[in-house]
């Protein structure tokens, strides 16, 4: 079985016609469990969780319209899961929990895109990498991975090592393995799965998320996985999934998780 749980409508519209382009692409590629997980910062209802000039310029959706879109799809027997991708925000656990509990999400993705005021995956912030200490940025990033897992608010952690996106990767492998080890230690004691995301293959780093050593640790610590393409356009749904399945199998995975109405189920991989 294949899943694709991490996808976005933000480059189109919150309309049934645009949603169908994604679900039809998923069906054509043999994906049996498909979900949309729009970025939470786009919604007015998350203004008390994450706010900065970059985000505030892009807050233009209402959750009522989002929920109504899925209800319309379900009435037409379109098989699509409703999710959200939240920017994990330290110090805002109560606010994140309040938001999540208001909606009947099938699953919730937590991701880290910000280290303080540094948008680590944004082109507008690329010069910051040359002004900041690389090890400190990585340490701060994985500090958030740990507390994200400990919060137990999320079903999936998105692109767990997104911090490598622009190929700024510490040469000290021992340091990296230390970050991976403490991240997976926290995840093994939470409900949070790791996604294998093919989005990294479309980014400057040209690698899957996560790093293979990180995925090996996850497997040996019993942390479940899902597969995701992080598609922002319909044609990217299921992108490079043969590679993702082989990657999962290469470290030992034979199953993945599916979600429906907050409940997860283990199914055979691919």
N, C-alpha and C positions, 0 to 999 in steps of 0.2 A: 504494500500500500504506500502511496505517496501523499504527502501533505504540502500545502503551500499557505502558510498562515500569516505571512508578513508582507502585505501589499497595500498600496496607497492610491487613492483617487485624486490626490491634490493637484495633479497636472491636467485634470479634466473638470468634472463637475459631480456633485452629489445627485446624480440622476440615474434612473433605472437603465436607460439606454447605455450609459457609460459603464455602469456596473456589469451589464451583460457582456460587454466586450472582454472583461476580465474573466468572468465565469465560463464563457465560451472558449477562451484560450486555455483555461485550466482543463476543461473537459476534453478538448482536442489533444492535450498532452498526457492524458491518463491520470490526472490528479484527482483523487477521490475525496479529499477533504481540503476545502479551499476557504480562506477567510480574508476579510479586509480589516486592516488595523490602522486606521488613519492616525496621524500624529495628533496627540491630545492638545498640543499647544495651539492648534488652529481654532480651538473651540473657546467661546466666550466663558464657558463654565470652568475653565482651568486658570483663569487670571490670577487666582490666589495661590497657585502652585508654582508656576514658572513665569517670570516677567523680566524681560530685558529689551533693549531697543530692537534687536533683530527679531525676536519672537513677537513682540507686540505689533509690529508691522504686518505680521502674517496671521493674526488672530481674526478670522472672518467667518467662522462657521458656528452654527448653533446645534447643540446635541439633539434638540427636538427634530431637526431636519434629518440628522444622521439616523436616528432610531426609526423615523418614519420611512426612510429609504429601505431599510432592512425589512420592516414589516410589510411593505409593498412587495418586495422580492419574495418573501416567504408566502404571501398570498398567491403568488404566481408559481409556486413550487420551484423556485430557484434555490438550489442548495448552496448556501453561502453562510459562513459563520461571521458573527458580529464581534469585533474586537476593537481595541484601542492600543496604540503604542505610546506609552507615557515616558516622557523624559524623567528618569529617576532624579529627584531633587532632595538632597540631604536637608534634614530639618523640617521637611514637609510631609512626614509620614501620615499624620492625622488628616491633613488636607487631601492627600492622595487616596487614602482609604475611604474618606467620605465620598469623594468623586466616584471611585470604582463601585462602591456599594449602591449607588443610585441607579445603575443601569444593569440590565440582564445580559452582560457580556458572556459569550461562550468561553473566552479566555482573555487574558490581559498580558501584553508584552511590556516589560520594563527595559529601557535602553539608556545608555549614558552617552550624551552628546556634548556635555559641558563640563569643564573643570573650572570651577568658579565662573569667571566671565569669559572663558576661552572656549569658543565653539570649535572643538577639535577636528570636526569633519567638514567644516565650511571653508570654501575657497576664500571668502573674505578675511579669514583669520590665518591663512597659510604662513604669513610672515612671522606670526607669533612663535612658530616652531623654532626659529633661529634666535629668538630672544629669551626663551625659557630653557631651564635645565631639563633635559630629556628624561633623566631618571626620576626627577621629582614629578614631572607630568605623569609618567607611567605609574608611579607609586600612588599619586592622588587619584588617578583614574581607577586603579584596582582597589583602592580603599572604598570607592563607591560600589564596585562590583560586590565586595564583601557585605556592605551594609544593605545593598539592594536585596541580596539573598537573605540576609538576616531579617529583613522586614517581612518576608513571606507574603508580600502583597501581589506577587506576579507569578503567572503560570510559566512564562518563558522569559529568558533574558535574550534580548536581540543582539546580534553581531557582537559577541562578548569581548572581542579584542579589536573593536573599531578603531582604537587609538593608533593602530598601525597604518591607517588608510593612506597616508601620504608617504609611506615608506620610511618614516622616521622610527627606526627600530633599534633599541640598544644592542650593542655588540656583545655586551656581557650576558652570555646565555644563562649563567647561574642566577643573575638578577631576574631575568625573565621567568625562569622556572620557579623562582621564589614567589613571584606574583601569581603565576598560574596555580601553584600549590595552595596558596591561601584562598584564592578565589574558589577553587573546586572544593576545598574543605568547607567553606561556608555554604556552597550550593548543595553539597551532599546531605546537609541537615535541613534543607528547605524543600518546598514544593516546586521549586523553579527548575524547569528544563533548560537545556542549552539548545539553541538552534544551530544547525549547519546552514550557513547562508552563502549562496553563490554570488551575492552582490559584490563581494570583494574582487571577484574576477573582472568586474566592469569598472573598478576603481583603479587609481594609480598603483596600489600595492599589487594588483594582479594575483591575489591569493584568496582562497576560501577563508571565511571565518568559521571556526577558530583555527589557530595554529595547530599543527598535528600533535605536538607534545601536550598542548592543553587538552585536546580532545582525548588523547590517551589517558590522561589523568582522570578526565570525566568518566570515561568508560570503566576504569578500574575502581572508581569510587561509587559506581552505580548510579550516575546521574543520567536521566533519560534525555532523548533528543527529539527534535522535530526538524523537518527540512523546510527551508524558506528561500525565496528568490528576492525578496524585498523589491518587488516590481513596482515601479512608478509609472509604467506604461503597460498596456495589455500584452504587447509582444515579449515582454521580459518575464511573464509568468512561467514558472518551471524552467528558467534559464539554467543550462548546464547541469541538469539533474542527474544525468548518467555519472558525471564526475562526482557529484555530491554523494550519491549512493555508494560508489566505489570507495570514496574517502571514508564514509562511515563504516563500511565493511572492513576496511583495511586495519582498523584499530580494534575490531571485534563486535561492533554493533550488529544485531540481527533484528531489532525491533525499534519502533518509534512510538510516540504518543499522539493520540488524537484527542480533540476536545469538543464538548458540547454542553452548553449551559453550565459551565464551570466545572464539569466533571471530566476526568481524563481516563483514557482507555489505551492500553498497550496493544499494538498490532504489529504484524510482521513488516519488516522493511522491504519496500520496493519489490 
